[in-house]
Amino acid sequence: MKRLLSSVAGLPLIIGSVQAFSQESEADVRARRTEQQMTDDERFSLLVSILGNVAGGTLPPDERVAHVENQSAGWTPGIPRLGIPDLKSSDASMGITNPGYRPNDPGATAFPASIVVGSSFNPELAREGGVAIAREARSRGFNIMLAGGMNLTREVRNGRNFEYYGEDPLLSAVLAAEQVNGIQSQQVISTLKHYTLNANETNRHWLDAIIDPAAHRESDLLAFQIAIERSQPGAIMSGYNKINGVSAGGNDHLLNEVLKGTWGYKGYVMSDWGATPEWQYALHGLDQESGAQADPFMWGLDTEPFTRPLRQAYEEGKLPKERLSDMVRRILRSAYAVGIDKWGPAPEVDMATHNEIALEIARQGIVLLKNESVLPLAADEPLKIAVIGGYAQQGVISGTGSGAVAPVGGFAATSKIGGAGVMGKHRNLFLFRPSPVEELQKAFPNAQVEFDPGYTPAEAALTARRVDVVIAFGIRVEGEGFDLPDLSLPWGQDAVIDAVATANPNTIVVLETGNPVSMPWRDKVRAIVQAWYPGQAGAQAIAEVLAGSVNPSGRTPVTWPVALADTPRPTLSGLGTPWGTPVTIRYDEGAEVGYRWYAKRDIKPLYAFGHGLSYTNFAYSNLRISDGTVETAAKGTGRPAVTSTAADAPAPTSEAEASLVSSEETVTATFTVINTGDREGADVPQLYLTAAPNEKRMRLLGFEREVLKPGESKQVSLTVDPRLLARFEAKANQWRIAEGTYQIALGKSAGDLVLTGSAELEGRLFGR
């Protein structure tokens, strides 16, 4: 199979994943030879990790880890005589976490949430963040990072969406792969998680996700497939949920047939914590039980349900010797391939540099949703500014759960919210220093900055009336173990924002949330800034965007609905039921996730996928589509198949046209982007499929983030992964490109398509 290069981040995209993993590597040989020298006791010792002890925690202390320094989410004893190091893991998507394992830990860099990286559309930032996280892991002796969260946003009420990159398979795959590449470049194993359809938190241990298998391959599974091809992660973490009635951690079809069989994945599969209720999962593809103490606690058992029964099953011949050896070899293979057995001194950790990386992610990930000629504010004028609500006098907030990171010096403040279930005690309001009020005063040295807590709408309105401009902060704590009942802001904040906007029309809203919010006050305010959970440097980034020293360039990685009635599930199954209630969620939208759903149903969202405003302007021209190697005129006509047309807007130049040609494998789009404004800025042109033969179908085909000075232009080339043009045929276990016409468009977002055209492709089956 031909190797195609995608210009998305300039990284290789391997089509034909089985070939990518088919040849035996040095790591394979070493793993096989080492495993052959092991005793059965040593083999079984590698198949389980033990949670660290937390004083006053939910689980009682475990003597097996009492001696372990720098405790964290999991520990597996090494085998010194064979040179196998201890396996030590930490939750790490947004930094090294520490929910009480290490009382003397000085704190880690609290990077912005993964959805902020998603908004940046910048794979390089994902990689830089991964490198920094791994270096901080090395300094603590951790060699496995439970990072690479990439579940697709199927539900805008999912409390854990902030830990993921968005709703699109390509965007999520590219960014997750680069975080993994960054982590593993430092000789630290990274996971990709949670495989798969862990798209809701409500009673997640008892949730059954129902989906058409072919649609699954075209969406969530395609995201994992592309990410695995691009990064070859050492481990895959399965989810808590079931998929079509079978638990993710013991799903023979998804683990053995698809992941290890069709895709040829050579690493190991670990469970999520408390997601292994029986030893038979080992027969169905699970290689390692994680957080062993959590399983009997979660399932109400008297003893551990995996390790001891697994050993008994082996002695009785129910667990084949070859399967035991395979489990061990996979773990060893990842250790050798990444190099955790060859550590020298830990690399130097420069926390100031890591803070700069966190700051740059926040800068590039903040999205300007609306701007009615109010931003940027004049930084040198003697403005009277009221900052209202959102604990903005203390800090910016974080998402909660296993991904929450305690920064150097600790949180500015913590408020316990609580809630039902095992994660209830971890549901907290965390605030990172410095505060937005402090940073705004720095950004506007001649302004009078006044803070009002937004305690009541009436009191906040009094403050709003006496100033030139209002910056109202809206916050919502979201996190692991909880979904949202709706998209409103808690604690009466919508009423406060409405009141201050009524009192002072010159109101700017800054949102710190992990998901879209409903906006009953939207038409009353002049600007809306989506900051997400921007991490420890978030306050500075917010102030810089408002003052214009940073030109906003973030793009929404999820679609913002006008109302929940516009989403595939207006009512979310299981909401309000007691913890432990079985829940079934039918993903009847299939592969039509997010913007795909809206396009299929002709529903206009509040803000489209890929939307984001700038303080400058960009235009596109000269769209040309070819096969990237040998141009052949479509259908042998000797001329372009069609001239490009404008969609909902005039073409930026009169000569802009698309020459669309057929290709045996895929298409490549080449076009020009120009900064037509008066300041430097970054643009993210996006290429979409808008229709395929005999059906309306929208797919993001490629993207590129470009920084341009005023008047500067650049030619961009995007090569399309053919699977994004195809449908998956379950019976054939292959992808099919149907013969006929494919409509392709270049746009500023999924809802703002500027240049369109069509290509004629020959029908064919390919790949797996």
C-alpha positions, 0 to 999 in steps of 0.5 A: 500500500502506498504511503501518503503524506498529509500536510496536516502538521506535515506528518506522515499518515500511513494507510495500510496499518497492518503493514506498518506493524507487520515486520518484527522489530528489535523490540519484538525480538527482545520481548520474545527472548526475555519472556522465554526466560521468565518464570510463571510467577514473573509473568503474572506479576506483570499483568496487574498494576496497584494503586498508590495509597492516599491518606484518608482515601476511598480505598484502604492502604495496600501493603504491596505499594507501601515501599514505593516512592512517588506513588501514583495511579499504578505500580507494577513490580519490575524484574531486576534479574532481567533488566525490567524496570518497575512500571509506574503510571500517572494520569497525565493528559493535562499534566502530572496529577497528584490526588494525595499520593505524594504529600511532598510533591512540589506541584506540576505544570497545569497545562490547559485542558485537551479541548484547548489544544483541540481549539488550537488546531495545532499538532505542534503544540500537542507534541510540545505539551507531551514532551514537557509532561514526559520530562516532568514524569521522568523527574518523578520516576514515572514511565507510563503516562495515562494520556492520549484522551481522544473520545469524540464529543458525541454529547455536549453534556458529557462532563469529561469532554474537556479531557478530549480534543473535539468531535472530529475523528481526523482532528482528534487523531492528529492531535492525540497522536502528537501528544503521544509522540511527544511523550514517547520521545522522552522514553515514557510510554503513553496510552491512547484512551478510552477505547472506545465510545466512552462518550458519557459519564452518567453511570459509565460503569453500567452504560451500554453504547449501541452503535452500528458497527460500520458507522463505528469504524467511520467515526470513533474507531477511525480516530483511534486507527489514524492516531495509532498509525501516526504514533504507535502508542505503547498502550491502549486503555479500554473504557468502562462502558459496554459497546453493543452489549459487550464490555470495552475491556473484554470486547473480543471483536474490538480488541482481538479482531479489530485492534490487534488483528485488522490493525496489527497493533503490537502494544498492550491493552490495559483496563481503566481503573475498576473496569475488570470484573472477571478474569475472562477479559484476558481471553478477549484481549485485555493484557493488564488489569489497572488499579487492582484494588478498585475492581473488588471495591467497584463491583462489591466483591470480596477478592480481586476478580482478575489476578488470582482467578487468572492464575487458577484458570491457567493452572486448569488449562482455561488460559492457554500458555500462548495467551499468557506469553502474548500478554507479557510479550506485549508489555515488554515490547512496549517497554523496549520500543519506547526505551523505558529500560534504557533510562539515563539521568532524568532530563532537566525540567525547566518549569519556566519554559513549561509555563511558556508552553502552557501559556502558548497553548492557552493563547492559541486555544482561546476562541473569539466567538463573537465581536461587535467592534469592541475587541481588542480594547485599547490597552493604553486608554484610561478606561473604567473596567468592571470585572464581574463574577467567575471568582476572577479575583482569585484565578481561572478554573480547572476541570475535575477528576483524575485529570486535575493537576495541582500546580506549583505552590498549590491552588489559589483556592479549592471549594468542594462541590461533591456529588454522587458516586465514586467520583463525588468526592473529587468534584471540586472547584479549583482555581489557578493563580494568577487571577484575571483581575491581576492580569487585566490590570497589567494589560491595561495599566491606565485603566481603573479595574474594579471587581464585583463578585456577581453575587446578585444580578441587581448588585452586579448591575449597579457596578456595570452602570458606572463603568465604560466596559464590563468583562463578565466571567461565566464559569462551570465546573465539569468533570469525571463521573458527571454529565450536565443536565443542560447547558446553562451556567450554574449559580445564577450566572446567566441572570447576572450576565443578562442584568449587567448587559442590560445595564451596560451594553458594552459587555464582554463575556469570558467563558471558562467551561469544558463544553458549549453553553446556552446563551440567553444573553447572547444578543445583549453582549458585544463580545464572547470569548471562549477560554475553556479551562486554560490552565495555570497561565490562562489568566495572562492569555485571556488578558492578552487576547482582550488587550490585543497583544495576542490576536485570537486564532482558536477554532471551535472543535465542537459544534455549539447547538442553538438548543438541545432539541437540535442534538441527536439526543435532546434527553440524555439517557440515565440522567437523574438515576441513582449511581449504579443504574444500568443505562443504554445510550443509542448512538443512532447518529452513527458516523454523523457526529457533531457538524456531520449531524447538523449538515445531514439534517440541515440544522444551523448551529449557534456556532459551527465546528471550526468557527473562530474570529480574528482581529484581522481578515483572511481570504482564499483563492486558487483552489486546485485539486489533483492526485498529488502525483500525476494530474489527469483531467477528470473523465479525460476531458483535458480541462477542469471538471468544474469551476469553483463557486462561492458558497454563501459568500462571493469568492475572494478573487475573480480568478479563483477556480478549482481544477478537480481531477481523478486519482487512483487513491485520493485527492490533494487540494492546493490553494492560497490563503492571504492575510487581507487585514492590517495585523499579523494573525493565524488562520485555519483553512479547512477542507471538507467533503460536502457530498458523495455519490447519491448522498449528502455527507460532510467530513473534515478532510484536512486543515492547516494553521498558518501565521501570516503578516498583513498582505502575506500569502501562502500556498497550502497543500492538503492530501486527503486520507481516502478513508474520509472519502469512503464508507466502511463495508462491514461484510467485506471488512474494507473501505469502499469509495463509490464511483461518482462525483464528490463535492469538496469545499474549502472554508473558514468553518463547517458553516462558512464554505468559501470555495467549492468544486467536485471531483470524479472518482473511480469506485474501489475497495481498499484497506482495512 
